[in-house]
Amino acid sequence: MLRNHEPTSTLYNGTFEHQFSQQSPTVSVNEGVKSVQLPCQDSRETEDTTVVWHRHGSNPSIVHKHRHRFQTPFQNQHYSGRTSMSDDALETGDLSLTLEEPHHSDSGVYLCIRIRKGEELFPRYKVELQVKVPQHNSTIRVYEGAESVQLPCQSSWFPSDDTTVLWSRIGFNPSTVHQHLDVEEPRFQNQHYSDRTSTPTYALITGDFSLILKEPQLSDSGVYTCHVHNKEKEMLRVIVRLQVTERPTFPPELYLMLAVCLALAVAALGWFKTITVSSVVVKEGVWFVKLPYKTIVPLPEDVTVEWSRCAPEPMRVHKYCNGNNHLVRQDEFYCDRTKMQEEPLKTRDLSLTLREPCYRDSGTYICTVHKDREVWTQKVVRLRVNVPQEVVKVGDRAKCVTLPFKTRARLPADATVKWKRFELSNSLTVHVYQNGQDMSEEQDDSYRGRTKRMKNPLQAGDLSLTLINPSHEDIGAYTCTVERDGDVIWERSVRLKLKGFWF
């Protein structure tokens, strides 16, 4: 008997082999597809029947439970929000499971089991899923003396907090080139790369694990591997060959010839199709940041210059056309925050100035110059806005303490503000503000009745939280997030310390 309230991960073994249907299909897909369907058809009477999908070898084993609107209590968190079945599955007999954004770690044996009045119905149905990870091998070439070079490594799925990213170099000892967020254990890094490597701060949000190597040297040439793991399972492996060469030097007599050839090319083509990439890093709190783009391409007066953002979410940032800035179709988030130089087509300086950069501005921006649907030139700029951690010290007899979070950014009125405190592997909900009111029922018991927010926090841009009667137990790291439609659009970290103590 399988009871509904008892999770199990040992449903399939050799003794039950005869209880499966003889049809055991294998479904094979490439990582990166939108979804995959695991087939399960049963034409028998299904009234008063519950359908449960399990994965062999997982603990908990439950992947999906039909007709449970909210998350199944014992559902494996690995599948949270990614599984679904047809609403009329029991009427049609199509008990197939749809799994969204499948990735390599989803590969395995899945069981489709029907339960009626607490008893399992036979036969069971078994499906094997194989999610293949394509090998993205590429070669990156760069001249010695360049400011930096980027080795690409991007995933099509959204990683979780326990995802680890490791860049290594074949033939090196130690082989570790960089480990994402490896702040506490830099000793594992090969000293040849000390202070020269980084990955995007929000890699665990965007899935962009690319390695940025500063000041590439001839000795950096070699084969690099990007390893992405989740709970010791390899999710992605990308191999990149880096070739660093000396910058070519031309004899004086060749410069004139080169200039003539360049002029002839301009006259013949009228433009160049070029794409360049830059990275900009700033701290939140500065008044403005410039996304640079100076081009050598001759630009006629009737081209259109558009700045857009493609990751982590697409947005219209700025448009310049016919000598004017067109901000009608600009995304509200960038309203009154962008500016280009006067007569950019004449100066060929298409740089964009972004006022009051904040956490949400981090991402990948593209400047596209086009005419009649023909792209003349493009520039990619990756912007990273670092959010410094606030440190607040409180005395052991203080009646209250304020965790600060003020921003000049325009906050959406329908956003949700959450304050949380982190303790090792778990977190405590300190305060939640949603739909214009405090959600006290979502607070942890230890903070209920002890928090106070500012009036109209989203409108005022002051998300600070006052903690009443702070004690020893309140010491730790706090994070305030501003969420909208399930996405974190702002974040601030505050560490509360006790005066006179170093921790």
BATIGU-116497 format. One record per residue (C-alpha): residue in three letters; x, y, z. Coordinates in pm, 1 decimal. Example, Ala and Ser with C-alpha at 12.3 -4.5 7.8 and 13.67 -1.06 7.14 Angstrom:
! BATIGU-116497
ATOM lotor        u        v        w
ATOM   ALA   1230.0   -450.0    780.0
ATOM   SER   1367.0   -106.0    714.0
***
This chain:
! BATIGU-116497
ATOM lotor        u        v        w
ATOM   MET      0.0      0.0      0.0
ATOM   LEU    122.4    350.3    -83.8
ATOM   ARG    -16.9    613.2    145.0
ATOM   ASN    -61.1    963.2      7.4
ATOM   HIS    117.0   1123.1    297.5
ATOM   GLU    423.4    899.2    288.5
ATOM   PRO    696.5    993.5     37.5
ATOM   THR    905.3    712.6    -96.5
ATOM   SER   1212.6    686.1   -318.4
ATOM   THR   1232.9    308.4   -347.2
ATOM   LEU    933.4    233.6   -566.0
ATOM   TYR   1133.8     70.8   -841.9
ATOM   ASN   1368.3   -223.5   -807.3
ATOM   GLY   1419.5   -561.6   -966.4
ATOM   THR   1140.9   -732.4   -771.2
ATOM   PHE    879.7   -504.2   -924.0
ATOM   GLU    994.0   -537.5  -1283.8
ATOM   HIS    695.7   -757.5  -1377.7
ATOM   GLN    454.1   -493.6  -1250.3
ATOM   PHE    551.9   -240.0  -1519.3
ATOM   SER    389.0   -219.5  -1859.1
ATOM   GLN    598.4   -374.3  -2130.8
ATOM   GLN    606.4    -40.0  -2308.1
ATOM   SER    905.5    144.0  -2158.5
ATOM   PRO    983.2    428.7  -2397.5
ATOM   THR   1300.0    636.2  -2391.8
ATOM   VAL   1263.3   1009.1  -2449.6
ATOM   SER   1573.8   1193.0  -2565.5
ATOM   VAL   1607.4   1572.2  -2596.0
ATOM   ASN   1882.3   1830.1  -2604.9
ATOM   GLU   1929.2   2065.3  -2316.1
ATOM   GLY   1784.1   2402.8  -2402.2
ATOM   VAL   1441.1   2296.7  -2534.2
ATOM   LYS   1141.5   2470.8  -2379.7
ATOM   SER    979.7   2152.4  -2247.5
ATOM   VAL    963.2   1774.2  -2286.4
ATOM   GLN    671.0   1535.7  -2244.1
ATOM   LEU    699.2   1196.9  -2073.1
ATOM   PRO    423.7    975.7  -2220.7
ATOM   CYS    179.7    776.4  -2008.8
ATOM   GLN   -146.1    649.1  -2158.9
ATOM   ASP   -409.2    446.4  -1972.3
ATOM   SER   -762.3    386.0  -2102.1
ATOM   ARG   -888.1    209.8  -1787.4
ATOM   GLU  -1149.5    356.0  -1556.1
ATOM   THR   -982.6    652.7  -1383.5
ATOM   GLU  -1264.2    787.9  -1166.2
ATOM   ASP  -1151.1    869.8   -809.8
ATOM   THR   -792.2    802.7   -917.2
ATOM   THR   -481.9    999.8   -820.2
ATOM   VAL   -184.4   1006.4  -1055.1
ATOM   VAL    163.6   1043.5   -906.5
ATOM   TRP    486.0   1072.3  -1105.1
ATOM   HIS    802.4    952.8   -929.5
ATOM   ARG   1167.8    950.6  -1022.6
ATOM   HIS   1362.3    637.4   -938.8
ATOM   GLY   1654.9    698.4   -703.8
ATOM   SER   1549.7   1044.8   -588.1
ATOM   ASN   1466.0   1137.0   -230.2
ATOM   PRO   1196.6   1255.4   -206.9
ATOM   SER   1089.8   1073.4   -519.4
ATOM   ILE    766.7   1261.6   -595.9
ATOM   VAL    797.2   1470.3   -911.6
ATOM   HIS    432.1   1562.1   -966.3
ATOM   LYS     92.0   1483.7   -817.1
ATOM   HIS   -211.2   1543.7  -1035.5
ATOM   ARG   -483.9   1786.5   -928.2
ATOM   HIS   -272.4   1945.9   -658.2
ATOM   ARG   -302.6   2314.4   -735.0
ATOM   PHE    -25.3   2413.3   -500.4
ATOM   GLN    309.6   2248.2   -446.0
ATOM   THR    291.7   1889.1   -330.1
ATOM   PRO    420.9   1876.3     30.5
ATOM   PHE    676.2   1607.6    -48.7
ATOM   GLN    761.4   1713.9   -404.4
ATOM   ASN   1130.9   1710.5   -484.9
ATOM   GLN   1233.4   2077.7   -488.0
ATOM   HIS   1434.9   2013.6   -802.4
ATOM   TYR   1104.1   2004.4   -994.5
ATOM   SER    922.8   2287.2   -818.4
ATOM   GLY    724.7   2496.1  -1067.0
ATOM   ARG    840.8   2292.3  -1368.3
ATOM   THR    586.1   2009.4  -1395.9
ATOM   SER    228.6   1991.1  -1520.6
ATOM   MET    -37.1   1753.0  -1653.8
ATOM   SER   -345.0   1810.9  -1865.7
ATOM   ASP   -648.5   1926.9  -1667.0
ATOM   ASP   -862.9   1654.0  -1823.8
ATOM   ALA   -598.6   1382.5  -1792.5
ATOM   LEU   -823.4   1145.9  -1597.7
ATOM   GLU  -1107.4   1189.1  -1847.5
ATOM   THR   -893.8   1133.0  -2159.3
ATOM   GLY   -654.9    876.0  -2012.3
ATOM   ASP   -354.6   1085.9  -2121.3
ATOM   LEU   -148.5   1094.0  -1801.6
ATOM   SER    163.7   1234.3  -1970.7
ATOM   LEU    389.9   1465.4  -1769.1
ATOM   THR    522.7   1791.5  -1913.5
ATOM   LEU    859.9   1897.5  -1775.1
ATOM   GLU    968.4   2252.6  -1851.3
ATOM   GLU   1328.8   2357.5  -1918.2
ATOM   PRO   1480.9   2009.2  -1893.5
ATOM   HIS   1850.8   1994.9  -1820.8
ATOM   HIS   2114.4   1728.5  -1779.3
ATOM   SER   2038.3   1652.2  -1413.0
ATOM   ASP   1680.0   1557.8  -1506.2
ATOM   SER   1802.4   1247.3  -1689.1
ATOM   GLY   1676.7    926.7  -1525.7
ATOM   VAL   1391.6    676.4  -1490.6
ATOM   TYR   1042.8    814.5  -1420.0
ATOM   LEU    742.0    614.7  -1295.0
ATOM   CYS    376.0    692.6  -1366.4
ATOM   ILE    164.4    539.1  -1087.3
ATOM   ARG   -212.4    544.8  -1035.6
ATOM   ILE   -360.5    528.8   -684.0
ATOM   ARG   -723.5    464.0   -584.5
ATOM   LYS   -841.0    464.3   -224.4
ATOM   GLY   -482.9    438.5   -100.2
ATOM   GLU   -403.5    134.2   -315.6
ATOM   GLU   -165.2    126.4   -609.8
ATOM   LEU   -311.9     18.5   -943.2
ATOM   PHE   -111.7   -194.8  -1181.3
ATOM   PRO     56.9   -192.1  -1418.3
ATOM   ARG    291.3     97.5  -1352.5
ATOM   TYR    442.1    287.4  -1643.2
ATOM   LYS    813.6    352.7  -1678.5
ATOM   VAL    977.2    620.9  -1897.4
ATOM   GLU   1348.2    689.6  -1932.4
ATOM   LEU   1448.3   1050.1  -1996.3
ATOM   GLN   1781.9   1141.0  -2152.1
ATOM   VAL   1875.3   1508.9  -2161.4
ATOM   LYS   2184.1   1555.7  -2372.2
ATOM   VAL   2431.7   1838.6  -2312.0
ATOM   PRO   2581.4   1964.2  -2638.2
ATOM   GLN   2953.1   2037.5  -2632.2
ATOM   HIS   3007.2   2403.4  -2714.1
ATOM   ASN   3370.3   2397.5  -2821.1
ATOM   SER   3507.3   2728.6  -2949.4
ATOM   THR   3832.7   2916.4  -3002.2
ATOM   ILE   3883.4   3271.3  -2876.0
ATOM   ARG   4168.4   3478.8  -3020.8
ATOM   VAL   4301.9   3796.1  -2865.5
ATOM   TYR   4613.4   4011.3  -2886.8
ATOM   GLU   4848.8   4038.2  -2593.1
ATOM   GLY   4800.7   4369.6  -2417.7
ATOM   ALA   4424.2   4379.5  -2459.1
ATOM   GLU   4230.6   4510.5  -2158.8
ATOM   SER   4046.6   4179.3  -2113.4
ATOM   VAL   3907.6   3876.0  -2292.4
ATOM   GLN   3589.0   3681.7  -2226.9
ATOM   LEU   3559.5   3304.0  -2249.3
ATOM   PRO   3191.0   3218.0  -2311.9
ATOM   CYS   2992.5   2976.5  -2096.7
ATOM   GLN   2616.8   3021.3  -2089.7
ATOM   SER   2329.9   2794.2  -1996.3
ATOM   SER   1972.4   2788.2  -2123.5
ATOM   TRP   1826.9   2696.4  -1784.1
ATOM   PHE   1793.6   2898.2  -1465.3
ATOM   PRO   2045.7   2779.2  -1205.4
ATOM   SER   1965.1   2744.6   -837.4
ATOM   ASP   2146.4   2884.5   -534.7
ATOM   ASP   2343.4   2563.1   -482.3
ATOM   THR   2492.9   2572.0   -832.3
ATOM   THR   2874.5   2581.9   -840.9
ATOM   VAL   3084.2   2709.1  -1130.8
ATOM   LEU   3449.2   2617.0  -1177.9
ATOM   TRP   3685.3   2725.6  -1454.5
ATOM   SER   3994.9   2508.5  -1497.5
ATOM   ARG   4284.3   2486.6  -1741.8
ATOM   ILE   4400.1   2158.1  -1885.8
ATOM   GLY   4762.6   2077.0  -1801.6
ATOM   PHE   4792.8   2326.6  -1513.9
ATOM   ASN   4868.4   2231.1  -1151.5
ATOM   PRO   4669.9   2342.0   -965.4
ATOM   SER   4423.0   2353.7  -1251.8
ATOM   THR   4168.1   2592.3  -1097.1
ATOM   VAL   4153.4   2922.9  -1281.6
ATOM   HIS   3843.5   3066.3  -1116.3
ATOM   GLN   3556.5   2956.4   -894.6
ATOM   HIS   3241.2   3165.9   -892.3
ATOM   LEU   3182.0   3337.6   -556.7
ATOM   ASP   3489.5   3160.5   -416.7
ATOM   VAL   3581.6   3439.2   -175.6
ATOM   GLU   3670.6   3235.7    130.9
ATOM   GLU   3901.9   2983.4    -41.0
ATOM   PRO   4122.4   3168.2   -293.7
ATOM   ARG   4407.7   2927.1   -213.6
ATOM   PHE   4266.9   2681.1   -465.9
ATOM   GLN   4326.1   2922.9   -752.8
ATOM   ASN   4643.3   2893.6   -957.9
ATOM   GLN   4851.3   3198.4   -867.0
ATOM   HIS   4913.1   3267.6  -1234.9
ATOM   TYR   4557.7   3403.2  -1247.4
ATOM   SER   4553.6   3585.5   -913.9
ATOM   ASP   4344.5   3907.4   -927.7
ATOM   ARG   4287.4   3864.1  -1301.5
ATOM   THR   3965.9   3660.7  -1321.9
ATOM   SER   3598.9   3722.2  -1259.9
ATOM   THR   3253.1   3602.5  -1359.4
ATOM   PRO   2930.4   3805.9  -1373.0
ATOM   THR   2801.7   3884.2  -1024.7
ATOM   TYR   2451.8   3770.6  -1116.9
ATOM   ALA   2560.5   3451.8  -1292.1
ATOM   LEU   2327.6   3245.7  -1073.5
ATOM   ILE   2038.2   3459.3  -1199.4
ATOM   THR   2118.2   3498.9  -1568.0
ATOM   GLY   2298.4   3168.3  -1630.7
ATOM   ASP   2594.5   3355.5  -1782.1
ATOM   PHE   2906.5   3189.3  -1632.9
ATOM   SER   3153.4   3343.5  -1880.1
ATOM   LEU   3507.2   3398.4  -1753.8
ATOM   ILE   3655.7   3747.4  -1782.3
ATOM   LEU   4036.4   3736.5  -1791.0
ATOM   LYS   4216.2   4068.0  -1746.8
ATOM   GLU   4534.8   4160.1  -1934.3
ATOM   PRO   4573.1   3832.5  -2131.3
ATOM   GLN   4932.6   3717.9  -2173.8
ATOM   LEU   5101.1   3485.3  -2421.6
ATOM   SER   5133.4   3228.9  -2140.7
ATOM   ASP   4752.4   3228.0  -2100.4
ATOM   SER   4709.8   3041.0  -2429.4
ATOM   GLY   4559.7   2698.4  -2368.8
ATOM   VAL   4244.4   2493.3  -2326.6
ATOM   TYR   3994.7   2601.9  -2058.6
ATOM   THR   3692.9   2413.0  -1926.0
ATOM   CYS   3381.8   2558.0  -1763.2
ATOM   HIS   3227.7   2308.5  -1518.5
ATOM   VAL   2877.0   2380.6  -1384.8
ATOM   HIS   2751.9   2148.3  -1110.3
ATOM   ASN   2436.9   2124.6   -905.6
ATOM   LYS   2449.5   1900.8   -598.4
ATOM   GLU   2759.5   1725.3   -735.8
ATOM   LYS   2585.6   1655.2  -1069.5
ATOM   GLU   2742.9   1805.4  -1378.6
ATOM   MET   2489.9   2029.3  -1551.2
ATOM   LEU   2710.8   2185.7  -1816.9
ATOM   ARG   3062.2   2152.1  -1953.9
ATOM   VAL   3201.5   2397.8  -2207.0
ATOM   ILE   3551.7   2372.7  -2354.6
ATOM   VAL   3712.8   2691.2  -2486.5
ATOM   ARG   4053.5   2727.4  -2649.4
ATOM   LEU   4222.2   3061.5  -2586.1
ATOM   GLN   4491.7   3180.5  -2824.0
ATOM   VAL   4686.4   3491.0  -2721.0
ATOM   THR   4916.7   3627.4  -2990.1
ATOM   GLU   5151.4   3922.1  -3020.7
ATOM   ARG   4998.8   4232.5  -3168.2
ATOM   PRO   5127.3   4268.2  -3527.2
ATOM   THR   5354.6   4561.5  -3607.0
ATOM   PHE   5366.4   4722.9  -3947.1
ATOM   PRO   5670.7   4877.6  -4115.1
ATOM   PRO   5624.0   5254.4  -4169.7
ATOM   GLU   5587.0   5213.3  -4545.5
ATOM   LEU   5282.3   4987.2  -4495.1
ATOM   TYR   5077.9   5238.9  -4295.9
ATOM   LEU   5009.9   5451.4  -4605.3
ATOM   MET   4904.3   5141.5  -4801.2
ATOM   LEU   4675.9   5035.0  -4516.6
ATOM   ALA   4512.3   5377.7  -4504.5
ATOM   VAL   4449.3   5371.9  -4879.3
ATOM   CYS   4291.4   5024.8  -4860.0
ATOM   LEU   4073.4   5137.2  -4571.7
ATOM   ALA   3953.8   5440.3  -4764.1
ATOM   LEU   3872.7   5226.7  -5067.6
ATOM   ALA   3675.3   4986.4  -4849.7
ATOM   VAL   3472.5   5272.7  -4703.1
ATOM   ALA   3399.2   5408.7  -5047.9
ATOM   ALA   3297.9   5066.7  -5182.2
ATOM   LEU   3086.1   4949.0  -4891.9
ATOM   GLY   2983.7   5271.4  -4726.1
ATOM   TRP   2992.9   5103.3  -4384.7
ATOM   PHE   3140.7   4819.3  -4178.9
ATOM   LYS   2950.8   4547.9  -3998.8
ATOM   THR   3129.2   4524.9  -3666.0
ATOM   ILE   3038.5   4400.3  -3321.6
ATOM   THR   3253.7   4488.1  -3020.8
ATOM   VAL   3210.4   4402.1  -2652.7
ATOM   SER   3291.6   4602.7  -2338.8
ATOM   SER   3240.3   4555.6  -1965.4
ATOM   VAL   3159.5   4829.6  -1715.2
ATOM   VAL   3155.3   4786.5  -1336.3
ATOM   VAL   3025.5   5051.6  -1093.3
ATOM   LYS   2896.0   5069.4   -738.1
ATOM   GLU   2533.4   5144.4   -663.9
ATOM   GLY   2505.5   5499.6   -535.6
ATOM   VAL   2705.4   5681.1   -805.3
ATOM   TRP   2518.7   5954.2   -990.5
ATOM   PHE   2568.1   5814.5  -1338.8
ATOM   VAL   2749.6   5555.9  -1548.5
ATOM   LYS   2846.3   5568.9  -1916.0
ATOM   LEU   2799.5   5277.0  -2151.5
ATOM   PRO   3078.7   5351.2  -2399.7
ATOM   TYR   3054.6   5330.1  -2777.1
ATOM   LYS   3282.3   5529.1  -3004.9
ATOM   THR   3289.4   5401.5  -3360.3
ATOM   ILE   3510.0   5463.6  -3663.5
ATOM   VAL   3225.2   5380.3  -3900.0
ATOM   PRO   3107.0   5682.0  -4105.8
ATOM   LEU   2740.1   5735.0  -4018.1
ATOM   PRO   2489.0   5913.0  -4244.8
ATOM   GLU   2227.1   6139.7  -4093.0
ATOM   ASP   1933.0   5906.2  -4162.4
ATOM   VAL   2045.0   5607.1  -3955.4
ATOM   THR   1874.2   5510.4  -3630.8
ATOM   VAL   2062.8   5443.5  -3307.8
ATOM   GLU   1888.3   5218.8  -3057.0
ATOM   TRP   2008.2   5113.0  -2713.2
ATOM   SER   1827.6   4806.9  -2579.8
ATOM   ARG   1876.1   4557.4  -2302.8
ATOM   CYS   1865.4   4187.8  -2383.2
ATOM   ALA   1949.1   4021.7  -2049.4
ATOM   PRO   1838.0   3932.5  -1790.4
ATOM   GLU   1513.3   4080.2  -1929.0
ATOM   PRO   1452.7   4264.4  -2259.2
ATOM   MET   1385.4   4637.7  -2234.2
ATOM   ARG   1386.3   4942.6  -2463.5
ATOM   VAL   1641.9   5181.7  -2321.4
ATOM   HIS   1698.8   5473.4  -2564.1
ATOM   LYS   1640.4   5565.0  -2930.8
ATOM   TYR   1798.4   5839.1  -3143.9
ATOM   CYS   1658.1   5909.1  -3490.3
ATOM   ASN   1643.2   6206.8  -3730.3
ATOM   GLY   1844.5   6424.5  -3496.6
ATOM   ASN   1613.1   6370.9  -3199.3
ATOM   ASN   1587.6   6146.3  -2897.2
ATOM   HIS   1271.2   5935.3  -2922.2
ATOM   LEU   1164.8   5826.7  -2575.2
ATOM   VAL    799.2   5746.9  -2645.3
ATOM   ARG    860.4   5370.9  -2667.5
ATOM   GLN   1119.6   5375.6  -2391.5
ATOM   ASP   1065.7   5128.6  -2107.9
ATOM   GLU    924.7   5300.0  -1799.6
ATOM   PHE   1216.3   5176.6  -1591.2
ATOM   TYR   1455.3   5399.0  -1791.0
ATOM   CYS   1227.1   5701.6  -1815.5
ATOM   ASP   1421.6   6027.1  -1747.0
ATOM   ARG   1740.6   5829.7  -1678.7
ATOM   THR   1914.9   5813.8  -2018.4
ATOM   LYS   2100.2   6065.6  -2231.5
ATOM   MET   2319.2   6071.2  -2542.0
ATOM   GLN   2562.8   6340.3  -2653.3
ATOM   GLU   2452.5   6612.5  -2893.0
ATOM   GLU   2497.1   6527.2  -3259.6
ATOM   PRO   2626.9   6174.6  -3190.4
ATOM   LEU   2628.3   6081.6  -3560.1
ATOM   LYS   2877.6   6357.3  -3639.2
ATOM   THR   3105.9   6286.6  -3343.5
ATOM   ARG   3056.0   5908.4  -3382.6
ATOM   ASP   3024.1   5893.1  -3005.3
ATOM   LEU   2712.9   5685.4  -2946.0
ATOM   SER   2779.0   5636.2  -2574.4
ATOM   LEU   2478.8   5626.9  -2342.6
ATOM   THR   2476.2   5792.9  -2001.5
ATOM   LEU   2258.1   5614.3  -1744.5
ATOM   ARG   2163.7   5817.2  -1438.5
ATOM   GLU   2151.9   5667.2  -1088.6
ATOM   PRO   2244.4   5305.9  -1176.2
ATOM   CYS   2103.0   5044.2   -940.6
ATOM   TYR   2100.0   4668.2   -889.1
ATOM   ARG   1840.6   4601.6  -1156.7
ATOM   ASP   2043.8   4784.4  -1423.2
ATOM   SER   2300.2   4504.1  -1425.6
ATOM   GLY   2278.9   4316.6  -1753.1
ATOM   THR   2374.6   4306.7  -2119.2
ATOM   TYR   2306.0   4610.9  -2337.7
ATOM   ILE   2323.0   4633.7  -2716.1
ATOM   CYS   2359.7   4949.5  -2923.5
ATOM   THR   2239.6   4888.8  -3279.4
ATOM   VAL   2285.4   5130.7  -3567.9
ATOM   HIS   2049.5   5045.6  -3852.8
ATOM   LYS   1886.5   5184.0  -4164.0
ATOM   ASP   1602.4   5028.2  -4361.5
ATOM   ARG   1631.6   4708.9  -4152.9
ATOM   GLU   2000.6   4682.7  -4241.0
ATOM   VAL   2240.7   4672.7  -3944.2
ATOM   TRP   2545.8   4891.9  -3991.5
ATOM   THR   2725.3   4833.2  -3666.2
ATOM   GLN   2662.9   4707.3  -3312.6
ATOM   LYS   2819.4   4731.4  -2969.7
ATOM   VAL   2759.7   4503.8  -2668.9
ATOM   VAL   2817.4   4644.0  -2319.5
ATOM   ARG   2789.3   4433.4  -2007.2
ATOM   LEU   2706.7   4646.2  -1704.7
ATOM   ARG   2753.4   4525.0  -1350.0
ATOM   VAL   2627.7   4736.5  -1061.3
ATOM   ASN   2776.5   4615.0   -735.6
ATOM   VAL   2568.1   4660.4   -422.3
ATOM   PRO   2785.7   4725.6   -115.4
ATOM   GLN   2686.2   4557.6    208.1
ATOM   GLU   2573.9   4791.1    485.1
ATOM   VAL   2706.0   4724.9    837.1
ATOM   VAL   2496.7   4838.1   1132.9
ATOM   LYS   2616.4   4811.2   1494.0
ATOM   VAL   2377.5   4807.3   1787.2
ATOM   GLY   2429.8   4824.0   2161.8
ATOM   ASP   2311.1   4542.1   2387.8
ATOM   ARG   2059.9   4775.5   2557.2
ATOM   ALA   1924.1   4953.7   2249.8
ATOM   LYS   1545.8   4982.1   2222.6
ATOM   CYS   1549.5   4968.6   1842.5
ATOM   VAL   1778.5   4961.1   1540.8
ATOM   THR   1717.7   5055.9   1175.9
ATOM   LEU   1830.1   4839.4    884.2
ATOM   PRO   1880.2   5099.2    607.1
ATOM   PHE   1775.2   5069.3    243.8
ATOM   LYS   1721.4   5393.5     52.5
ATOM   THR   1722.3   5423.5   -323.3
ATOM   ARG   1665.9   5699.7   -576.8
ATOM   ALA   1534.6   5447.5   -829.0
ATOM   ARG   1171.6   5450.7   -934.6
ATOM   LEU   1003.9   5155.0   -762.6
ATOM   PRO    689.4   4993.8   -908.7
ATOM   ALA    384.1   5039.7   -688.6
ATOM   ASP    280.7   4674.8   -722.7
ATOM   ALA    614.0   4533.6   -603.7
ATOM   THR    661.1   4316.5   -293.9
ATOM   VAL    925.6   4405.1    -34.5
ATOM   LYS   1074.8   4119.0    168.9
ATOM   TRP   1323.3   4140.5    454.2
ATOM   LYS   1490.2   3810.9    546.2
ATOM   ARG   1762.1   3699.0    782.9
ATOM   PHE   1994.2   3416.5    687.8
ATOM   GLU   2122.5   3152.2    927.9
ATOM   LEU   2356.7   2901.8    767.3
ATOM   SER   2140.8   2702.0    523.2
ATOM   ASN   1797.1   2840.0    619.2
ATOM   SER   1634.3   3181.6    629.6
ATOM   LEU   1382.8   3358.2    852.0
ATOM   THR   1117.4   3593.9    715.8
ATOM   VAL   1154.6   3919.6    905.1
ATOM   HIS    900.7   4144.1    730.9
ATOM   VAL    684.9   4139.1    415.6
ATOM   TYR    514.1   4440.9    256.0
ATOM   GLN    269.6   4363.1    -24.3
ATOM   ASN    -29.0   4535.7   -187.0
ATOM   GLY     11.8   4838.2     36.8
ATOM   GLN      7.1   4651.6    367.0
ATOM   ASP    221.7   4445.3    602.1
ATOM   MET    179.8   4067.7    576.4
ATOM   SER    226.0   3973.5    942.3
ATOM   GLU    108.8   3614.7    882.3
ATOM   GLU    422.9   3551.6    672.7
ATOM   GLN    662.2   3669.7    945.3
ATOM   ASP    864.5   3432.5   1155.5
ATOM   ASP    726.4   3412.2   1509.0
ATOM   SER   1042.0   3564.6   1658.1
ATOM   TYR    989.7   3888.5   1458.3
ATOM   ARG    613.4   3921.8   1475.3
ATOM   GLY    519.1   4252.3   1637.6
ATOM   ARG    883.6   4367.1   1646.4
ATOM   THR    923.5   4533.5   1304.8
ATOM   LYS    820.5   4871.6   1172.0
ATOM   ARG    856.2   5010.6    819.5
ATOM   MET    855.9   5358.0    671.6
ATOM   LYS    529.2   5506.7    545.3
ATOM   ASN    466.8   5446.8    172.3
ATOM   PRO    807.4   5279.8    127.2
ATOM   LEU    784.2   5218.7   -251.0
ATOM   GLN    673.5   5573.5   -325.9
ATOM   ALA    932.1   5729.4    -93.5
ATOM   GLY   1213.6   5497.2   -203.5
ATOM   ASP   1287.2   5422.2    162.4
ATOM   LEU   1261.9   5051.0    235.6
ATOM   SER   1441.3   5075.2    569.5
ATOM   LEU   1316.9   4850.9    848.5
ATOM   THR   1318.4   4926.0   1219.3
ATOM   LEU   1373.6   4630.4   1451.6
ATOM   ILE   1232.4   4679.5   1802.4
ATOM   ASN   1407.5   4544.1   2111.4
ATOM   PRO   1702.8   4388.2   1927.1
ATOM   SER   1881.2   4108.2   2107.4
ATOM   HIS   2179.6   3876.7   2069.8
ATOM   GLU   1965.9   3639.8   1862.8
ATOM   ASP   1906.0   3909.6   1598.8
ATOM   ILE   2273.6   3943.9   1506.3
ATOM   GLY   2342.3   3828.6   1148.9
ATOM   ALA   2299.8   3900.0    778.1
ATOM   TYR   1976.8   4052.4    648.4
ATOM   THR   1866.0   4088.6    287.7
ATOM   CYS   1591.4   4310.9    151.6
ATOM   THR   1455.6   4219.9   -191.9
ATOM   VAL   1206.8   4402.3   -411.7
ATOM   GLU   1016.4   4149.4   -621.9
ATOM   ARG    772.5   4182.6   -907.1
ATOM   ASP    606.0   3894.9  -1090.8
ATOM   GLY    844.2   3654.2   -918.3
ATOM   ASP   1160.1   3837.6  -1031.2
ATOM   VAL   1402.8   4012.9   -794.3
ATOM   ILE   1452.2   4364.1   -932.9
ATOM   TRP   1631.0   4524.0   -635.5
ATOM   GLU   1833.2   4383.4   -351.2
ATOM   ARG   2024.0   4516.7    -54.0
ATOM   SER   2227.0   4334.1    210.8
ATOM   VAL   2272.2   4456.5    569.9
ATOM   ARG   2481.1   4293.2    841.5
ATOM   LEU   2376.2   4361.3   1200.2
ATOM   LYS   2658.6   4347.9   1453.9
ATOM   LEU   2684.3   4395.6   1827.7
ATOM   LYS   2902.8   4685.9   1937.8
ATOM   GLY   3233.3   4578.0   2080.0
ATOM   PHE   3236.9   4241.7   1900.0
ATOM   TRP   3408.9   4157.0   1571.2
ATOM   PHE   3153.6   3905.2   1441.4
***
